[in-house]
């Protein structure tokens, strides 16, 4: 019977009891297994197990990455990627308005130029596309 090789990454060498526990837990799911142990001192508590293309990350880092942000979500949309200075300026404006936030930069060539910021409860649209749409709506209403 062919053994399935799993890679277990930890900060320190597994004890024989820990290896036995991993084998006991995974054998019913994978059949016969072989452990390839990797020591990575950057791992903070816990372990990562890789089986084929699947990875199960139960390290402290993995758990922290999985946490949902409690900060308000703000999208900054521009036609081209923002420069470091532009991103810094947008961040300062957002933080002045609402405090610390998780900022997601989105590139959308359809905005043509300018910037659009979507806050949790409002939106600022300073894009060329937005201005064209406002002009178009004004003309349709008043002409």
Secondary structure as the mmCIF struct_conf table of DSSP 4:
data_model
#
loop_
_struct_conf.conf_type_id
_struct_conf.id
_struct_conf.beg_label_comp_id
_struct_conf.beg_label_asym_id
_struct_conf.beg_label_seq_id
_struct_conf.end_label_comp_id
_struct_conf.end_label_asym_id
_struct_conf.end_label_seq_id
HELX_LH_PP_P HELX_LH_PP_P1 UNK A 2 UNK A 3
STRN STRN1 UNK A 4 UNK A 10
BEND BEND1 UNK A 11 UNK A 12
HELX_LH_PP_P HELX_LH_PP_P2 UNK A 13 UNK A 15
HELX_RH_AL_P HELX_RH_AL_P1 UNK A 16 UNK A 30
BEND BEND2 UNK A 31 UNK A 32
STRN STRN2 UNK A 33 UNK A 39
TURN_TY1_P TURN_TY1_P1 UNK A 41 UNK A 42
BEND BEND3 UNK A 45 UNK A 46
STRN STRN3 UNK A 48 UNK A 51
TURN_TY1_P TURN_TY1_P2 UNK A 52 UNK A 53
STRN STRN4 UNK A 54 UNK A 57
BEND BEND4 UNK A 59 UNK A 59
HELX_RH_AL_P HELX_RH_AL_P2 UNK A 60 UNK A 66
BEND BEND5 UNK A 67 UNK A 67
HELX_LH_PP_P HELX_LH_PP_P3 UNK A 68 UNK A 69
BEND BEND6 UNK A 71 UNK A 71
STRN STRN5 UNK A 72 UNK A 78
BEND BEND7 UNK A 79 UNK A 80
HELX_LH_PP_P HELX_LH_PP_P4 UNK A 81 UNK A 83
HELX_RH_AL_P HELX_RH_AL_P3 UNK A 84 UNK A 98
BEND BEND8 UNK A 99 UNK A 100
STRN STRN6 UNK A 101 UNK A 107
HELX_RH_3T_P HELX_RH_3T_P1 UNK A 109 UNK A 111
BEND BEND9 UNK A 113 UNK A 114
STRN STRN7 UNK A 115 UNK A 118
BEND BEND10 UNK A 120 UNK A 121
STRN STRN8 UNK A 123 UNK A 125
BEND BEND11 UNK A 127 UNK A 127
HELX_RH_AL_P HELX_RH_AL_P4 UNK A 128 UNK A 142
#
